């Protein structure tokens, strides 16, 4: 499975419940150089996956 190589934590806001919401268009790049654009307002919750990627785990790892 692919892993996230680049994610811009400043493009997201962490909510009190531990979820993250995108604040603007943000590109997520994987180690295999695949890129995914996330639109503003998209919510990511713990345990969820998008395109097989754990966005919350990646954001928590960068910020905390």
C-alpha positions as CSV (number, residue, x, y, z in Angstrom):
1,X,0.0,0.0,0.0
2,X,1.2,3.5,-0.8
3,X,2.2,6.0,1.9
4,X,1.9,9.8,2.1
5,X,5.1,11.6,1.2
6,X,3.8,15.2,1.3
7,X,0.8,16.8,3.1
8,X,0.6,20.5,4.1
9,X,-0.8,20.5,7.6
10,X,-1.5,24.3,7.4
11,X,-4.2,23.5,4.8
12,X,-6.2,21.6,7.5
13,X,-7.8,22.4,10.8
14,X,-8.0,19.9,13.7
15,X,-11.4,19.7,15.3
16,X,-12.0,18.9,19.1
17,X,-13.3,15.4,18.2
18,X,-9.9,14.6,16.6
19,X,-11.1,14.9,13.0
20,X,-9.4,17.2,10.4
21,X,-11.2,19.5,7.9
22,X,-9.5,20.9,4.8
23,X,-9.6,24.7,4.7
24,X,-8.7,25.0,1.0
25,X,-7.7,23.0,-2.0
26,X,-4.8,20.8,-0.9
27,X,-2.6,18.3,-2.8
28,X,-1.6,15.1,-1.1
29,X,1.4,13.3,-2.8
30,X,2.3,9.7,-2.2
31,X,5.7,8.1,-2.2
32,X,4.8,6.6,-5.6
33,X,4.3,10.3,-6.8
34,X,0.5,9.9,-7.2
35,X,-1.2,13.2,-6.3
36,X,-4.7,13.7,-5.0
37,X,-6.5,17.1,-4.7
38,X,-8.7,17.5,-1.6
39,X,-11.4,20.2,-1.8
40,X,-12.2,22.7,1.0
41,X,-14.6,21.4,3.6
42,X,-13.7,17.7,3.3
43,X,-13.6,16.0,6.7
44,X,-11.3,13.2,7.7
45,X,-12.0,11.0,10.8
46,X,-9.8,8.6,12.7
47,X,-9.8,5.2,11.2
48,X,-11.0,6.4,7.9
49,X,-9.1,6.0,4.6
50,X,-9.2,7.9,1.4
51,X,-7.6,6.3,-1.7
52,X,-6.2,3.8,0.8
53,X,-4.4,6.5,2.8
54,X,-4.9,7.4,6.4
55,X,-5.1,11.2,6.3
56,X,-5.7,11.7,10.0
57,X,-2.7,9.6,10.9
58,X,-0.5,11.6,8.5
59,X,-1.7,14.9,9.8
60,X,-1.4,13.9,13.5
61,X,2.1,12.7,12.7
62,X,3.2,16.0,11.2
63,X,1.6,18.3,13.8
64,X,1.8,16.3,17.1
